[in-house]
Amino acid sequence: MMKRIYLFFLSVSFLITGCDYLDMVPEDDIKTVETVFEQRKDAEKWLLGTYTATKDLATNVAKNVAYFGTDEVTTGEYIRNRGYGGFKISEGLQMSQEPYGNVWDNVGSSSGLLYYQILRNINIFIENIDAVYNMTDVEKRQWKAEAKALKAYVYFDLVRHYGPIVLVPKNLSVDIDMSELRQQRVHVDTCFNALVRLCDEAAKDLLLGNQKPFDRKPFFSKEATLALKARALLYAASPLFNGNEFYSDFLDKEGKPLFSTSYDHEKWHLAALAADEAVRVAVEAGHALCSGTISNHSEVLNHMEDIEKSVISDFDNQEFILEWKSVAGFSELLLPRLRPEDTEHFNSAVLGSLSPSLKMVEMYYTDKGLPIDMDKTWNYSSRYYMGMESDPDYTDIVLTNADVLQLHLRREPRFYACIAADRTKWQRGPKGQEINYNLTVEAYKGESFGSQYDIVSSTVAQNINGYWWKKFLESELTTKEYVVSANRTLPIIRLAELYLMQAEAWNEYLEKPDARVYSPLNKVRERAGIPDVVTAWKSYSNNPEKVDNRDGMRDIIQREINLEFALEGHRFWNLRRWKTAHIELNEKQYGWNVLGENAQAFYNDYNGPVIVWSKCKFTAPRDYLFPIKAEEVLMSSLVQNPGW
């Protein structure tokens, strides 16, 4: 009996943690399972608890290492010393003793529930919801479907962390022999099949998002579940999981393979069809890309506003397929720390020290929708010298008729919407006010955005490369009054991702790209304010044939994905599934001399960028999968991941 009570207390303890929109703290003491699943309100609290625990792992930037664990961002020692595991992973410091970004299991820990505790609680809900007396059968099926979809999400996130996992189709009886409790990991294809099956089962009973009442918006809808299915099948088709020679010797306890080393081309077809279905249902449910702004004096500004709005929501953004509240976001790290004497804009709570890497700055396209080194109309060789913008359309975007680095001129709207660069403009408050909130980013030492220090130190927050992220920041809210702990949502899945899933999957499946590749890609490019992909490459590039073949389009699509979802936690996983992380994540990070007091000093005498961070390390194949905690491996007899 004591064993049964202990296991139940482990399952129910998640209901007494702090909360936000999703959390509901029980008013009564811990109850038995039978009591919890007598009434609708108690069953709902249980389901809310499983979603809350899951979304905290997804949206808390301190816990979700995908936000800071890649080369999209750079910062100095001050922020790195605050305990963000993503930075430790990016420096090659992952370990099996106490893994950074561990989401496997942590019974006995005080750091909150991880996935196998959450799975146990989801299973308890699925197995007991039918006992609730004051719910209709239809509502029970819908809630059970919401639980199944969440279970599929948990499986998916476990697989992209660890590869083969232990599946938990139902909770084990507390009376079984201890030897039977030691469940083993199964083939990664079996894992993908299980989560896809859960998505199919859930989708049958789920409502479309526009049919759900507001208080159920954070729960999986039909279109969100189909989007998750499409994403999972895309991963299953990708090189990390599809014919990966890295894992030819990765075997279970009985010597059976946990990965297939033979490539299955048909997996791309399954992913493409799933993406098509997800798009069809999402559009049917009223989802659309944020677009159509016409209130500004230039088309570039209109597109910039669309791009800004595409990632900001409070359950009211038509582009978001799935969104969850975040109580540990990163606006304090992004917002600029302006000078204290600037009383209209200074905010002592912000740090402004999490920067876009120069790699990301240079990755964004030109105004023709091309890489800066592939656009024959853009002066790539002069990118580190000063230039000048005189077109009035760029008023309020860059400083006109003045010296501006060529690298910052004639870039795509996503660049100006997402990146604050020296001598560009940044709207940091409402338009049309007596106070001018359209600030010029002046980044030299001693200037409004520039360093106030004589050295780059680990004891104070500093911007170390001369760039700031704008993404996720609302330009109409003043820096002075910005609430850095605002309880906002973060996008888990956006419609733009579904379009790019279509483009990627069809490109990999077809012998030659056609409209099934170009059309969804162009939807995203159109909203971004750049020419369609064929026009851009055929008319303006120095390699016009690149759009005619699979390999060329693969490069183009992957870059589009990196740009569209910068800072959203996608690149961390995409570089792994594409098996390019060992190429990309061992590069030093560059920027400008932030202690320079004038253009020549700041821009290193125009000799190119300087190294600002060099501790970047990714070891292949070890780092493609996370380690299971060594203690867990020892206690459960699980097979550890290769290299750990």
NUNU-587454 format. One line per 2 residues: number of its first residue (from 0); their letters; for each residue x, y, z of C-alpha. Coordinates in steps of 0.25 Angstrom, whole numbers, plus 5000, padded with zeros to 4 digits. Layout:
N
NUM> A> X Y Z ~ ...
END
This chain:
644
0> MM> 5000 5000 5000 ~ 5011 5010 5003
2> KR> 5017 5007 4989 ~ 5004 5011 4983
4> IY> 5002 5024 4991 ~ 5017 5028 4988
6> LF> 5015 5026 4973 ~ 5002 5034 4973
8> FL> 5008 5045 4981 ~ 5019 5046 4970
10> SV> 5008 5047 4960 ~ 5000 5058 4967
12> SF> 5010 5067 4972 ~ 5011 5075 4960
14> LI> 4997 5081 4963 ~ 5003 5089 4975
16> TG> 5013 5097 4967 ~ 5012 5112 4964
18> CD> 5005 5116 4951 ~ 5000 5126 4940
20> YL> 4989 5125 4930 ~ 4990 5110 4929
22> DM> 4992 5107 4944 ~ 4981 5105 4954
24> VP> 4985 5102 4968 ~ 4976 5092 4975
26> ED> 4968 5097 4987 ~ 4967 5084 4994
28> DI> 4978 5074 4999 ~ 4984 5064 4990
30> KT> 4973 5054 4987 ~ 4972 5040 4982
32> VE> 4971 5037 4967 ~ 4957 5033 4969
34> TV> 4953 5046 4975 ~ 4961 5054 4965
36> FE> 4953 5048 4954 ~ 4939 5049 4960
38> QR> 4937 5064 4956 ~ 4940 5072 4943
40> KD> 4947 5083 4951 ~ 4957 5074 4957
42> AE> 4959 5066 4944 ~ 4962 5079 4937
44> KW> 4972 5083 4948 ~ 4979 5070 4945
46> LL> 4980 5073 4930 ~ 4984 5087 4932
48> GT> 4995 5083 4941 ~ 5001 5074 4930
50> YT> 5000 5085 4920 ~ 5006 5095 4929
52> AT> 5018 5086 4932 ~ 5021 5083 4918
54> KD> 5019 5098 4913 ~ 5029 5102 4924
56> LA> 5040 5093 4918 ~ 5037 5099 4904
58> TN> 5036 5114 4907 ~ 5045 5116 4919
60> VA> 5058 5121 4912 ~ 5066 5116 4924
62> KN> 5061 5102 4922 ~ 5059 5101 4907
64> VA> 5074 5101 4903 ~ 5070 5102 4888
66> YF> 5068 5117 4890 ~ 5083 5120 4894
68> GT> 5090 5107 4890 ~ 5093 5111 4875
70> DE> 5101 5121 4867 ~ 5089 5131 4865
72> VT> 5093 5139 4878 ~ 5105 5144 4885
74> TG> 5108 5150 4898 ~ 5119 5152 4908
76> EY> 5122 5145 4922 ~ 5112 5153 4930
78> IR> 5100 5146 4923 ~ 5107 5133 4921
80> NR> 5109 5132 4936 ~ 5095 5133 4940
82> GY> 5092 5118 4937 ~ 5086 5117 4924
84> GG> 5089 5103 4919 ~ 5088 5106 4905
86> FK> 5101 5114 4905 ~ 5108 5103 4912
88> IS> 5104 5093 4901 ~ 5109 5103 4890
90> EG> 5122 5103 4897 ~ 5124 5088 4897
92> LQ> 5122 5086 4912 ~ 5110 5076 4912
94> MS> 5112 5065 4921 ~ 5105 5052 4926
96> QE> 5106 5054 4941 ~ 5097 5066 4941
98> PY> 5093 5069 4927 ~ 5089 5083 4922
100> GN> 5075 5083 4916 ~ 5071 5070 4923
102> VW> 5057 5067 4920 ~ 5057 5052 4922
104> DN> 5053 5049 4937 ~ 5056 5055 4951
106> VG> 5049 5048 4962 ~ 5053 5054 4975
108> SS> 5058 5067 4969 ~ 5052 5081 4973
110> SG> 5054 5086 4959 ~ 5040 5083 4953
112> LL> 5034 5071 4946 ~ 5041 5066 4933
114> YY> 5036 5058 4922 ~ 5034 5044 4928
116> QI> 5027 5049 4940 ~ 5018 5057 4931
118> LR> 5015 5045 4922 ~ 5011 5037 4935
120> NI> 5001 5048 4938 ~ 4996 5049 4924
122> NI> 4994 5034 4924 ~ 4986 5035 4938
124> FI> 4977 5045 4931 ~ 4974 5037 4919
126> EN> 4972 5025 4927 ~ 4962 5032 4937
128> ID> 4955 5043 4930 ~ 4943 5034 4926
130> AV> 4940 5033 4941 ~ 4936 5047 4942
132> YN> 4921 5048 4944 ~ 4918 5062 4940
134> MT> 4923 5063 4926 ~ 4917 5059 4913
136> DV> 4924 5047 4905 ~ 4927 5057 4894
138> EK> 4935 5066 4904 ~ 4942 5054 4910
140> RQ> 4947 5050 4896 ~ 4951 5064 4893
142> WK> 4959 5065 4906 ~ 4965 5051 4904
144> AE> 4969 5055 4890 ~ 4976 5068 4896
146> AK> 4984 5059 4905 ~ 4988 5049 4894
148> AL> 4993 5061 4885 ~ 5001 5066 4897
150> KA> 5006 5052 4899 ~ 5011 5052 4884
152> YV> 5017 5065 4887 ~ 5025 5060 4899
154> YF> 5029 5048 4891 ~ 5034 5057 4879
156> DL> 5042 5066 4888 ~ 5048 5054 4895
158> VR> 5052 5048 4881 ~ 5059 5060 4876
160> HY> 5067 5061 4889 ~ 5070 5046 4891
162> GP> 5067 5038 4878 ~ 5061 5025 4883
164> IV> 5053 5026 4895 ~ 5045 5018 4905
166> LV> 5030 5018 4900 ~ 5020 5018 4911
168> PK> 5007 5013 4904 ~ 5000 5012 4918
170> NL> 5005 5013 4933 ~ 5011 5000 4939
172> SV> 5003 4994 4950 ~ 5010 4997 4964
174> DI> 5009 4982 4967 ~ 5018 4977 4955
176> DM> 5031 4971 4958 ~ 5043 4981 4959
178> SE> 5050 4974 4947 ~ 5038 4978 4938
180> LR> 5039 4993 4942 ~ 5052 4993 4935
182> QQ> 5047 4997 4921 ~ 5056 4999 4910
184> RV> 5058 5008 4898 ~ 5052 5005 4885
186> HV> 5056 5007 4870 ~ 5055 5022 4866
188> DT> 5045 5018 4855 ~ 5036 5011 4865
190> CF> 5036 5024 4873 ~ 5032 5033 4862
192> NA> 5021 5023 4858 ~ 5016 5023 4872
194> LV> 5015 5038 4872 ~ 5009 5039 4858
196> RL> 4998 5029 4862 ~ 4995 5038 4875
198> CD> 4993 5050 4866 ~ 4984 5042 4857
200> EA> 4976 5037 4868 ~ 4975 5051 4875
202> AK> 4972 5059 4862 ~ 4959 5051 4860
204> DL> 4953 5056 4872 ~ 4959 5070 4873
206> LL> 4952 5083 4869 ~ 4958 5093 4860
208> GN> 4964 5105 4867 ~ 4954 5115 4863
210> QK> 4943 5106 4869 ~ 4950 5105 4883
212> PF> 4945 5114 4894 ~ 4956 5124 4898
214> DR> 4960 5117 4911 ~ 4964 5105 4903
216> KP> 4973 5112 4893 ~ 4986 5107 4899
218> FF> 4981 5093 4897 ~ 4984 5085 4884
220> SK> 4974 5087 4873 ~ 4972 5079 4861
222> EA> 4981 5087 4852 ~ 4992 5088 4863
224> TL> 4992 5073 4864 ~ 4993 5071 4849
226> AL> 5004 5081 4849 ~ 5012 5073 4860
228> KA> 5010 5061 4852 ~ 5016 5068 4839
230> RA> 5027 5073 4847 ~ 5030 5059 4853
232> LL> 5030 5053 4839 ~ 5039 5063 4834
234> YA> 5049 5060 4845 ~ 5047 5045 4842
236> AS> 5051 5047 4828 ~ 5063 5056 4831
238> PL> 5078 5051 4831 ~ 5079 5050 4846
240> FN> 5068 5040 4846 ~ 5068 5034 4832
242> GN> 5080 5026 4828 ~ 5090 5031 4838
244> EF> 5103 5024 4838 ~ 5107 5031 4851
246> YS> 5099 5020 4858 ~ 5102 5007 4851
248> DF> 5107 5001 4864 ~ 5096 5008 4873
250> LD> 5089 4995 4879 ~ 5079 4992 4890
252> KE> 5082 4982 4901 ~ 5079 4970 4892
254> GK> 5088 4975 4881 ~ 5077 4980 4872
256> PL> 5079 4993 4864 ~ 5072 5006 4870
258> FS> 5075 5013 4857 ~ 5073 5009 4842
260> TS> 5086 5012 4834 ~ 5078 5010 4821
262> YD> 5072 5023 4815 ~ 5057 5022 4812
264> HE> 5053 5033 4801 ~ 5038 5030 4803
266> KW> 5039 5037 4817 ~ 5040 5050 4810
268> HL> 5027 5047 4803 ~ 5020 5044 4816
270> AA> 5025 5057 4821 ~ 5020 5065 4809
272> LA> 5006 5059 4809 ~ 5005 5062 4824
274> AD> 5010 5076 4822 ~ 4999 5078 4811
276> EA> 4988 5073 4820 ~ 4993 5082 4832
278> VR> 4993 5094 4823 ~ 4979 5091 4817
280> VA> 4973 5089 4831 ~ 4980 5101 4837
282> VE> 4975 5110 4826 ~ 4961 5104 4827
284> AG> 4962 5108 4842 ~ 4965 5123 4838
286> HA> 4980 5123 4840 ~ 4987 5133 4831
288> LC> 5001 5139 4830 ~ 5001 5153 4837
290> SG> 5001 5162 4825 ~ 4994 5174 4818
292> TI> 4999 5186 4826 ~ 4998 5199 4818
294> SN> 4999 5210 4828 ~ 5013 5214 4827
296> HS> 5020 5223 4816 ~ 5028 5212 4810
298> EV> 5026 5197 4806 ~ 5038 5193 4814
300> LN> 5032 5199 4827 ~ 5019 5192 4824
302> HM> 5026 5179 4822 ~ 5034 5181 4835
304> ED> 5022 5183 4843 ~ 5016 5170 4837
306> IE> 5028 5163 4841 ~ 5028 5169 4855
308> KS> 5014 5165 4857 ~ 5016 5150 4852
310> VI> 5023 5146 4866 ~ 5015 5154 4876
312> SD> 5002 5149 4881 ~ 4993 5147 4893
314> FD> 4984 5136 4887 ~ 4980 5146 4876
316> NQ> 4990 5144 4865 ~ 4984 5137 4853
318> EF> 4998 5132 4849 ~ 5000 5124 4862
320> IL> 4996 5110 4861 ~ 5000 5107 4875
322> EW> 5005 5116 4885 ~ 5008 5115 4900
324> KS> 5010 5126 4911 ~ 5024 5129 4916
326> VA> 5027 5135 4929 ~ 5042 5134 4927
328> GF> 5045 5140 4913 ~ 5056 5149 4909
330> SE> 5052 5163 4907 ~ 5061 5168 4918
332> LL> 5073 5162 4910 ~ 5069 5168 4897
334> LP> 5064 5182 4900 ~ 5075 5193 4899
336> RL> 5081 5198 4912 ~ 5081 5213 4908
338> RP> 5088 5224 4916 ~ 5083 5227 4930
340> ED> 5082 5242 4926 ~ 5073 5239 4915
342> TE> 5061 5239 4924 ~ 5050 5237 4913
344> HF> 5056 5223 4909 ~ 5065 5218 4920
346> NS> 5060 5205 4927 ~ 5069 5200 4939
348> AV> 5063 5186 4938 ~ 5068 5183 4923
350> LG> 5082 5178 4920 ~ 5083 5179 4904
352> SL> 5094 5169 4904 ~ 5088 5157 4896
354> SP> 5092 5160 4882 ~ 5089 5154 4868
356> SL> 5102 5148 4864 ~ 5109 5154 4852
358> KM> 5107 5141 4845 ~ 5092 5144 4846
360> VE> 5094 5158 4842 ~ 5101 5154 4829
362> MY> 5091 5142 4827 ~ 5079 5151 4824
364> YT> 5076 5154 4810 ~ 5078 5167 4801
366> DK> 5066 5175 4797 ~ 5066 5165 4785
368> GL> 5063 5153 4794 ~ 5077 5147 4791
370> PI> 5089 5144 4800 ~ 5099 5156 4801
372> DM> 5110 5149 4793 ~ 5100 5144 4782
374> DK> 5093 5157 4778 ~ 5100 5163 4766
376> TW> 5093 5177 4769 ~ 5099 5177 4783
378> NY> 5114 5181 4786 ~ 5118 5170 4794
380> SS> 5133 5173 4794 ~ 5130 5187 4800
382> RY> 5121 5182 4811 ~ 5131 5186 4822
384> YM> 5133 5200 4817 ~ 5124 5212 4819
386> GM> 5113 5215 4809 ~ 5101 5225 4809
388> ES> 5085 5223 4807 ~ 5078 5235 4800
390> DP> 5065 5228 4796 ~ 5053 5234 4804
392> DY> 5047 5221 4805 ~ 5057 5217 4815
394> TD> 5054 5229 4824 ~ 5051 5223 4838
396> IV> 5059 5211 4834 ~ 5073 5215 4833
398> LT> 5080 5228 4835 ~ 5079 5235 4822
400> NA> 5089 5244 4815 ~ 5100 5240 4825
402> DV> 5111 5230 4827 ~ 5105 5216 4829
404> LQ> 5113 5203 4828 ~ 5110 5196 4814
406> LH> 5106 5183 4821 ~ 5094 5190 4827
408> LR> 5089 5196 4814 ~ 5078 5191 4804
410> RE> 5075 5178 4813 ~ 5062 5171 4813
412> PR> 5051 5176 4822 ~ 5053 5164 4832
414> FY> 5067 5169 4834 ~ 5062 5183 4838
416> AC> 5050 5177 4846 ~ 5059 5167 4854
418> IA> 5073 5174 4855 ~ 5077 5187 4861
420> AD> 5090 5191 4855 ~ 5098 5203 4856
422> RT> 5092 5216 4849 ~ 5079 5208 4846
424> KW> 5066 5213 4853 ~ 5058 5206 4864
426> QR> 5044 5210 4867 ~ 5044 5209 4883
428> GP> 5030 5215 4886 ~ 5017 5220 4879
430> KG> 5018 5227 4866 ~ 5013 5242 4865
432> QE> 5016 5246 4879 ~ 5023 5259 4884
434> IN> 5034 5250 4888 ~ 5042 5244 4876
436> YN> 5042 5230 4879 ~ 5049 5226 4866
438> LT> 5063 5225 4871 ~ 5076 5225 4863
440> VE> 5084 5213 4867 ~ 5097 5220 4871
442> AY> 5107 5209 4875 ~ 5120 5215 4877
444> KG> 5126 5216 4891 ~ 5120 5227 4899
446> ES> 5108 5229 4889 ~ 5093 5226 4893
448> FG> 5094 5211 4890 ~ 5109 5209 4892
450> SQ> 5118 5204 4903 ~ 5119 5212 4915
452> YD> 5132 5204 4920 ~ 5146 5204 4916
454> IV> 5147 5189 4916 ~ 5139 5177 4913
456> SS> 5136 5171 4926 ~ 5130 5159 4932
458> TV> 5124 5167 4944 ~ 5114 5176 4936
460> AQ> 5104 5174 4925 ~ 5110 5178 4912
462> NI> 5107 5177 4897 ~ 5120 5171 4892
464> NG> 5117 5171 4876 ~ 5110 5184 4873
466> YW> 5096 5178 4869 ~ 5083 5176 4876
468> WK> 5071 5167 4874 ~ 5058 5174 4871
470> KF> 5050 5161 4869 ~ 5039 5158 4880
472> LE> 5040 5173 4884 ~ 5028 5182 4882
474> SE> 5032 5195 4875 ~ 5020 5203 4880
476> LT> 5024 5200 4895 ~ 5034 5209 4901
478> TK> 5047 5204 4906 ~ 5045 5212 4919
480> EY> 5032 5205 4922 ~ 5034 5191 4916
482> VV> 5030 5181 4926 ~ 5041 5171 4924
484> SA> 5034 5160 4932 ~ 5022 5161 4923
486> NR> 5013 5148 4923 ~ 5013 5147 4908
488> TL> 5012 5135 4898 ~ 5023 5129 4890
490> PI> 5020 5122 4877 ~ 5021 5107 4877
492> IR> 5016 5105 4863 ~ 5014 5116 4853
494> LA> 5007 5115 4839 ~ 5020 5120 4832
496> EL> 5026 5107 4838 ~ 5016 5098 4831
498> YL> 5018 5105 4817 ~ 5033 5103 4819
500> MQ> 5031 5089 4823 ~ 5023 5087 4810
502> AE> 5035 5093 4802 ~ 5046 5085 4809
504> AW> 5038 5072 4808 ~ 5034 5073 4794
506> NE> 5048 5078 4789 ~ 5054 5065 4795
508> YL> 5044 5056 4790 ~ 5043 5061 4775
510> EK> 5054 5059 4765 ~ 5053 5073 4761
512> PD> 5046 5085 4768 ~ 5033 5089 4763
514> AR> 5021 5098 4768 ~ 5019 5089 4780
516> VY> 5033 5094 4785 ~ 5032 5108 4780
518> SP> 5018 5112 4783 ~ 5019 5110 4799
520> LN> 5033 5116 4799 ~ 5028 5129 4792
522> KV> 5016 5131 4802 ~ 5027 5133 4813
524> RE> 5036 5141 4803 ~ 5024 5150 4799
526> RA> 5021 5154 4814 ~ 5035 5156 4816
528> GI> 5035 5167 4805 ~ 5045 5160 4795
530> PD> 5043 5155 4781 ~ 5038 5141 4778
532> VV> 5050 5131 4778 ~ 5051 5128 4763
534> TA> 5050 5143 4760 ~ 5061 5147 4770
536> WK> 5071 5136 4766 ~ 5068 5137 4751
538> SY> 5068 5152 4750 ~ 5078 5157 4761
540> SN> 5087 5146 4765 ~ 5101 5141 4760
542> NP> 5096 5127 4760 ~ 5083 5127 4753
544> EK> 5082 5111 4752 ~ 5082 5109 4767
546> VD> 5067 5109 4767 ~ 5066 5098 4756
548> NR> 5071 5086 4764 ~ 5069 5079 4778
550> DG> 5082 5082 4784 ~ 5081 5097 4780
552> MR> 5067 5098 4786 ~ 5071 5091 4798
554> DI> 5081 5102 4802 ~ 5071 5112 4799
556> IQ> 5060 5106 4807 ~ 5069 5103 4819
558> RE> 5074 5118 4819 ~ 5059 5122 4818
560> IN> 5056 5114 4830 ~ 5068 5119 4838
562> LE> 5064 5134 4835 ~ 5049 5132 4837
564> FA> 5050 5125 4850 ~ 5063 5132 4856
566> LE> 5062 5133 4871 ~ 5050 5124 4872
568> GH> 5058 5111 4876 ~ 5057 5105 4862
570> RF> 5072 5106 4857 ~ 5077 5098 4869
572> WN> 5069 5085 4865 ~ 5069 5088 4850
574> LR> 5085 5088 4849 ~ 5084 5074 4856
576> RW> 5074 5068 4848 ~ 5081 5073 4835
578> KT> 5094 5067 4841 ~ 5101 5081 4838
580> AH> 5103 5085 4853 ~ 5117 5080 4853
582> IE> 5120 5089 4841 ~ 5113 5101 4847
584> LN> 5115 5101 4862 ~ 5130 5101 4862
586> EK> 5132 5114 4857 ~ 5137 5126 4865
588> QY> 5127 5138 4867 ~ 5131 5152 4861
590> GW> 5126 5166 4863 ~ 5131 5180 4864
592> NV> 5140 5187 4874 ~ 5130 5192 4883
594> LG> 5141 5201 4890 ~ 5143 5209 4878
596> EN> 5139 5223 4879 ~ 5137 5226 4865
598> AQ> 5134 5219 4852 ~ 5148 5216 4848
600> AF> 5151 5210 4862 ~ 5138 5203 4863
602> YN> 5139 5196 4850 ~ 5153 5192 4852
604> DY> 5160 5202 4842 ~ 5150 5195 4832
606> NG> 5159 5183 4832 ~ 5147 5174 4835
608> PV> 5140 5168 4848 ~ 5148 5164 4861
610> IV> 5146 5152 4869 ~ 5137 5154 4881
612> WS> 5135 5140 4885 ~ 5143 5127 4882
614> KC> 5138 5116 4892 ~ 5129 5110 4881
616> KF> 5130 5094 4881 ~ 5122 5083 4875
618> TA> 5127 5069 4875 ~ 5121 5059 4865
620> PR> 5114 5050 4866 ~ 5114 5051 4881
622> DY> 5106 5064 4882 ~ 5096 5061 4872
624> LF> 5088 5054 4883 ~ 5087 5058 4898
626> PI> 5092 5049 4908 ~ 5083 5042 4918
628> KA> 5087 5045 4932 ~ 5098 5035 4936
630> EE> 5090 5032 4949 ~ 5078 5029 4942
632> VL> 5085 5020 4932 ~ 5092 5012 4944
634> MS> 5078 5011 4952 ~ 5070 5007 4940
636> SL> 5080 4999 4931 ~ 5077 5008 4919
638> VQ> 5086 5008 4908 ~ 5094 5021 4908
640> NP> 5095 5030 4895 ~ 5108 5028 4887
642> GW> 5119 5036 4892 ~ 5114 5038 4906
END
